[in-house]
């Protein structure tokens, strides 16, 4: 960032920073220099009017510099440079007029001028060197022109110390100038960085808005593909679906089908690898393949549905890839209601059955649907012995993997199973609301861990 800052920008900022000090110094010179004529009246009364005229001249010049800067807009360090140089020459000339007894007092006045300059002046070191060199030369000229002064006494009573203070003035002004320049460069660099950050922020926010808008629209497409969540209620005496995507798009999906002529109803709950956009693409793929397998090919065996789904996902994800195999897939539960039978098959998922306040479970296969890293996949089919009024539940792992509670731990499958048992006495819609509340109460302020899908069916 520092390389992007021009010298002109730095000098403009320096001018803004130093102007108030230089103008203040010029006002001090214009006001105090004539007032010090009182000390001249006391110390060198014979030359009082002569020195007073010089001091008034310095005051007039100082005021001219102050008002001239406003009109002509020249650099403010000139406003202090001219009075400071004139007062230095004035003090040097005074060495021609004083006596030995006045050396200490006059040297202290000279030192006060240098100390004051160190406090008020911000300019390049060459100007300080010029003033000090001029002061030294002029002082020596008037010092040796004054026959009344003891030159050795001058050095002992203040001359040597005066030179040291002059040198220190140069160093102090240079140090303050360099420090101010560094501070200005750092401030300008920070301003540039903030501007760039703000521009990047606006760019990112604009891109995020566009991406979010696209994802929201994609959500509408996904919802259209998945269909109405309440369709399942028309297939059974009582049913519900709790569907809570982690992000806008979901990696969990449901799929329902009914063929009244053949007395078949199929319910699928699936959890695709990951979540968000990649998983949402898998939901569309899974939904399309289930239409082909069940609706068009009329495959109604739960395990065969999984075998077909597995084969199609592997084939389609890898047919255009050579070296980079895609092993994404999904965990799936399939329930088939055909005539008086209930068939169940699952890929890495479980079926819970609640009957008379007792629950049992039927575990699915250890293999996922998709992913060709497994050999000899096998999806077992179970015929479920359920009575009228029993509750069947298929679900993804999003609910029981949710972090929260007082210890920020997982909800766990054991607690989830117990919750289903306790709420199973409710009508499905009320149970859905109870499950949703339990989930949100557990989650609290913790971010949702994964997509959530729970499908409940009353036999």
N, C-alpha and C positions, 0 to 999 in steps of 0.2 A: 504493500500500500504506500510506503514512503516514497517509492520511486515514481508514483503517480502524482506526487505533490510538487508543483513548480515553485521556483524561488520567488516568483511574483506573488503567489498565494501566501507564502510564508511572510514576505515583507509587508503585505497588506494587513495580515493578522498581527504582525509585530507592531505596526503603526497603531492599530486599534488598541493593543495592549499597553503600549508605552506612552501614548499621547497624553493621557491624564497626568502621568508623572512629570512629563516634560513641561506641560503647561503649568502645573503646580509649582515646579522649580523656578520657572520664569516669573511667576507672580511673587514668589518669595524674594527673588532677586530685585524685582521692581519695588517691593515694599520695604524690605529689611536693609538693603544696601544704603539707601539714604538715611535711614534711622541710625545706622552705625556711625554716622557723622558726629553723633554725640560723643563717642569715644575719641574721635579725632580732636574734638574741641578740648577734651580733657588732656590727651596725651601730646598732641602737637598743635597747640592753639595758634601758633604763628602761621601755620599752613592750612588752617581750618577751611577758609573760603575756597582755596584752590582744590582741596580734596572733595569739598561739598559739591563743587561744580562737576568734578569727575563722576561722583556718585549719582548726581542727578542725570548726567548724560547716560550712565549705565541704566538707570531706571527708565528713562525715555526710550532707549533702544529696546529694553526688555518688553515694555508695553507695545512698542511697534511690532516686535516679533510675535507677540501674542495675538494682536488683532490682524497682523498681516497674514498669519497662518490661516485664519478664518476666511480671509478674502482670496488668498492666492493658493491655498492648499499645498504648501510645500511641506516636506517631511518634518514631523514635530521635533525630531532631535536637533534640527537647526535652531528651533525656538530656544532650546536650553544651551546649545553650543555657543552661540554668540554672546549671551550674557555671562556665561561661565568663563569664556576666554577673556572678555573685557574685565571681569572682576579679578581674574588671575593677573592680568597686566597691571591693573590698579593696585593690587596688593604688592606686586613686584616694585612698582614705582614708589610705594610708600617706604621701601627700604632706603631710598635716597633721602627721605625726610626725617626718619626717626633717629634717636640716640641709643646708646648702649643699653640704657635702662628699659627701653621699650621693646627690645629684641624678643624676649619671651612672650609678652602679650601679643605682639604682632604675629609671631610664628604660630601661636595657638589659633589666632584668627584664620591664618592661612590653612592650617590643618583642618579647621572646622569646615572651610570651603571644600576641601578634598573629601572629607567624610560625608558631607551633605551630597556631593556629586555621586558618591558611591551608592547612596540610597535612592536617588531620583533618576539617574541617567541610565538609559539602555541604548547603547550604540556600539558600533564596531570598535575594536581595540585601537585601531589606528588614530581615531579622533582623540582618545585619551592620551596616547603617546604624543600626539601633536601638541595638546594643551600643556602637558607636563614639561615637554622639551622647551616649548615657548616660555613657560613660566620660569624654568631653570635659567635659560639664556638671559631673559630680561631681568630676572632677579640678580644674577651675577653682574650684569652691566650696571644696574643702579646701586648694587651693594658696593662695588669697587669705586663707583663714582662718589660715594658718601665717605669722605675722609674721616668723619667723626666716629665711624663704626670700627670696632675691633673685630677683624675677620676671624680670628681664632675663637674669640668669645661668641661670635655668631654661630660657628659650628657647634660649640659646646652647649650653647643655650637654646638651641632649637633648629639650627640649619640642617644638621645631619638627620635629626628625627623627621624634619619636614620632607626631606628627600625620600625617606623610607615610607612615610605616609602617602606621598605622591605615587611611589611604586605600588604600594598596596591598593591605592585607588584604581590604578590601571588593572590590576589582577582581579579586584572585586567586581568592577564593571564588566570585564571580560567574562568572568565566571557567571554573573547574573545574566548577561546577554546570551551566552552559550546555553545556559540552563533554560532560558525563556524560549530560545529557538527550538530546543529539543521538545519542550512542553507543547509548543505550537504545532510542531510536526506530528507529535503523538495525538494531539487533539484533532488535527485535520485528518489524520489517518483513521482515527476512530469515527469521525463523521462520515468519511468515505465508506468505511466498513459498514457503518449503520445504514447508509443509503443503499449499499449493495445488498445487505441483509434484508432490508425492507423490500427492495426490488425482487430479490429471490423469494421472499415470503409471499409477495403478491403473485409472483409467477407460480409458486407451489400451490397457493390457495386456489388460483384459477384452474390449474391442472387438476387439483383434487376435486374441485367443484365439477369439472367436466367428467372426471373418472367416476365420481359419486353419482352424477346424473346418469351416466351410462349404466352403472351397476343397478341403480334404482329401476331403470327401464328394463334391464336384464331380469330383475326380480319379477316384473310384470309378466315377462315371457315365461319365466320359470313357473310362476303361479298358474299361468294359463295351461302350461303343459301338465303340471301336477293335478290341476282340476280343483273343484270345490271340496274343501276339507270335510264338509258335512254330508257329502254323498253317501258315506258309509252308514249314516243313520237310517237311510232307506233300505239297507240290506239286512238289518238285524233289528231285533226288538228294542235294543238299547246299545249304543256304541259311542265312542268319543275318540278324538285325536288331539293330543297335546303336542303342538308343533312350535318350537321356539328356536329359530336360527340364531347362531352366535353373531354373525354379521348380517348384512342385508340379504346376501344370497345364502342358501343352505346347502350343506353337503349331505344332510339327511333327506330322505324322501319317502312318501307313501304312494301306494298304487292299489287301486281297487278295480274289480271287474265282477260283473254279474251277467250270467246267461240264464234267464228264467226258463227258456225252453229245455235246457239240459240240467236245470236245477243246480247250477254251479255258482259259487261265489268265491272269489280269490282276494285275499288281503296280503299285501306285502309291505314290510317296513325295512328300510335299508339305511346304512350308514356308510357313505363313501369315504375313501381315504382323504384325510385333511378336512378343510372347510373353506368357505369363501368361493372365489371364482373357479379354481381348478376342480374342486369337489362338485360345484354346481354343474359344470360341464358333464361330469360323470353321472349326475342325476338325470340329465336329459338323455344321455346314452342308455342308462339303465331303464328309464321309462320307455324309450323307443323299443328296446329289445324285448321287454315284457309284453308290449303290444304284439310284437311279431310272434313271440313264443306262445302266449296264452290265447290272445284274441284271434289271431289269424291261423296259427298252427294247431290250436285247440289241445294243447298239452295241459292236462289237469293234475298230473301227479306232482306233488310238491317237490320231491327230490329231483325229478326230471326237469322241472322248471329251473332249478338251480344249476344243474349240469349244463343245460342249454345256455343259460345266462352266462355262466363261467366261460364256456367255449367261445361265445360270440364276443365277449369283452376282450379276451386274450387275442383272438384273431384280429379284431378291428383296431386294437391299440398298437399292435406290432406288425401289421402288414406292410407299413411304409417305413419301418425302421430296420436298420441292419445291425449296427454295432451297439446302439443305445436302446436296450430293451426297456419297455414301460411296464412296471409291475404294480401300478395302481389298481385298486379294486374296490370291493365293498363287503361289509358284513350284512347279511340279509336274513330275514325271517319270512317264511312263506306259510300262510294258513289257507287251506283249501277246504271249503264246505261243499261237499257233493253228495246229494241225496241225504242220507242220515249219517254220513261219515264226516269226521274232521281229520284232515291230514296235515301234518306239520313237518317241515324240514327247515334247517337253518344252517347258515355259514357263520360260525363263530358267535352265534347269538343264542339266547335262551327264551323259552316260553314259560311264563308263570301262569298257574291256574289257581284261582281262589274259589274254594267250595266250602260253604258252611263255616266260614271264618278260619279255614285251614288252607295253607297254600302248598302247592307242589311245583316242581319245575321239571322241564324237559330240555336237556341241553342239546345244542346243535353240533354240527361237525366242527372240527378244529381248523378246517381249511377255509380261507376266504374265497369269495367269488372274484375271479380275475387273478392276476399275478401268476406267471408261469414258472415260478421258482419252486413249485411243489410238484412231486411226481405222484401218480395214482391217487388223485383226489377222489374222495368218496363222500357223498351227501346222503345220510340215512334218512328214511322217511318213517315217521311215527304216526300211528293212528291214535288219536286222542279220545280217551273215554271220559266224556263230560256229560253232566246232567243238565237238564233245563234249569236256568238261573245261575249256572256257574259263570265265572268271569275269566276271560282269557286276556293275557297282556303280552304284547311284543313291543320291543323298545330298543333304542340305541343306547350307547354307554354315556351319553351326555349328561343325563340326570344324576346317576350315581357317581360320576367322576367330577362333579362340580365342587370346587373349593369354597369354603365358607365356614360358618359357625364361629364359636368363640376362639377356636385354635387354628382357624384357617386351614382346615383339613378337608379331605374328600367326604362327600355324603355317604359313600360306600353302598355296595349292592345289598348288604344285609339290612341296612336302615331303609333303603328303597323298597325292598321286599316287604318289610314290616309295615311301611306306609301304605302300600297297595292293599295289604290285608285289612288294615284299620279303616281305610276309606272305601273298601269294596261294598259296604252296606249301602252306600249312597247311590242314587241314580247317576249314570255315567257323566252327565253334564256337570252335576255338582261335584263329582269326584275329580273331574278335570280342573275345576276351579280350586279345589282343595290341594291338588297336586301342584298347581301353578303357585299358589300361595306358599306352600311348604318350600318349594324351590327358591322363590324370591326371598323368603325369610332366611333361609340358609345362606344364600348368596350374599345378602346384605349389600355392601358397597364393593364387593369383589367383582371383578370383571367376569362375565360368563365364559366358562372354560371351553365349551364345545356346543355344537348344535344339539338340540334336545328333541326327541321324538318318542312319544308313548301312545300306543294304540290299544284301546280297551274295547272288548266285545262281550256282550252278555249272550250266552247260549240260549 
